[in-house]
Amino acid sequence: MAGVVELTRREFEELVADALDTIPEHLAQLMDNVVITVEEESPDGLLGVYEGVPLTERGDTYFGVLPDVIHIYQRNICAICETRDQVVEEVGITVVHEIAHHFGIDDDRLMELGWG
């Protein structure tokens, strides 16, 4: 590997925003009570993580709860990439992967769909 791709926080946040813009509008409108954050680094080496109650598991008693959170880990993503283009691709994959969890799609199904 040539080395870690260095991006400012602002540049990385813009890549996350660009990835979010690729989510089809009809799906983006279905996202509910979720925030997406950029974090510096995951101690577990994760690229992203979803924390919350997937839409498929919310019932009549789901109200008054804090928003779900999707964390995207800048340093972890940049560490596995050799070019800015690879970072763009990995951010897109990670954002879609974590949003899929918000919709109740688990890792096994994501692997079947080619997003593993």
C-alpha positions in Angstrom: 0.0 0.0 0.0 1.3 3.4 -0.9 0.0 5.0 2.3 -3.0 6.6 4.0 -5.0 9.1 2.0 -5.0 12.4 3.8 -8.2 14.5 3.7 -9.4 17.3 5.9 -12.5 16.8 8.0 -14.4 19.1 5.7 -13.3 17.3 2.5 -14.4 13.9 4.0 -17.7 15.3 5.2 -18.4 16.5 1.7 -17.7 13.0 0.4 -20.2 11.6 2.9 -22.7 14.3 1.8 -22.1 13.4 -1.9 -22.7 9.7 -1.1 -26.0 10.6 0.6 -27.0 12.5 -2.5 -26.8 9.2 -4.4 -29.5 7.6 -2.3 -32.7 7.5 -4.4 -35.1 10.2 -3.3 -38.0 7.8 -2.6 -35.7 5.9 -0.2 -34.2 9.0 1.4 -37.7 10.2 2.2 -38.4 6.9 4.1 -35.4 7.4 6.4 -36.7 8.4 9.8 -35.2 9.7 13.0 -31.6 9.0 12.0 -28.5 11.2 11.9 -25.3 10.6 10.1 -22.0 11.7 11.7 -18.4 11.6 10.7 -16.1 10.4 13.5 -12.3 10.4 13.5 -11.7 6.7 14.2 -13.3 3.5 15.3 -11.2 1.7 17.9 -12.6 -1.6 16.5 -11.3 -0.8 12.9 -14.8 -0.4 11.6 -15.5 1.8 8.6 -19.0 2.6 9.7 -21.6 1.5 12.2 -25.4 1.8 12.6 -26.8 2.3 16.1 -30.5 2.3 16.6 -33.8 0.5 15.9 -34.2 -0.5 12.2 -37.4 0.7 10.5 -38.5 -2.9 10.2 -38.5 -3.3 14.0 -40.3 -0.2 15.0 -43.8 -0.7 16.2 -46.6 1.2 17.8 -44.5 1.9 20.9 -41.7 3.6 19.0 -41.9 7.3 19.9 -40.0 9.8 21.9 -36.6 8.1 21.4 -33.3 9.6 20.5 -32.4 9.4 16.8 -30.6 6.4 15.4 -27.0 7.3 14.5 -24.8 6.2 11.6 -21.1 6.8 12.3 -18.7 7.0 9.4 -15.1 6.7 10.4 -12.8 8.9 8.4 -9.4 7.6 9.5 -10.4 3.9 9.1 -11.6 4.5 5.6 -8.6 6.6 4.6 -6.2 4.0 6.0 -7.4 1.3 3.6 -7.3 3.5 0.5 -4.4 4.4 -1.7 -6.1 7.2 -3.7 -8.8 9.8 -3.3 -11.0 7.9 -5.8 -10.8 4.8 -3.6 -11.9 6.9 -0.6 -14.8 8.2 -2.6 -15.8 4.6 -3.5 -15.4 3.3 0.0 -17.4 6.2 1.5 -20.2 5.4 -0.9 -20.2 1.7 -0.1 -20.0 2.4 3.7 -22.9 5.0 3.6 -25.1 2.6 1.6 -24.2 -0.3 3.9 -25.1 1.5 7.1 -28.3 3.0 5.6 -29.3 -0.5 4.6 -29.1 -1.4 8.3 -31.4 1.4 9.1 -33.9 -0.2 6.7 -33.5 -3.5 8.5 -31.2 -5.3 6.0 -28.6 -7.4 7.8 -25.0 -8.2 6.9 -25.9 -11.6 5.4 -28.4 -10.1 3.0 -26.0 -7.3 2.1 -23.4 -9.9 1.2 -25.9 -11.6 -1.0 -26.6 -8.3 -2.7 -22.9 -7.6 -3.2 -22.5 -4.9 -0.6 -20.5 -6.9 2.0 
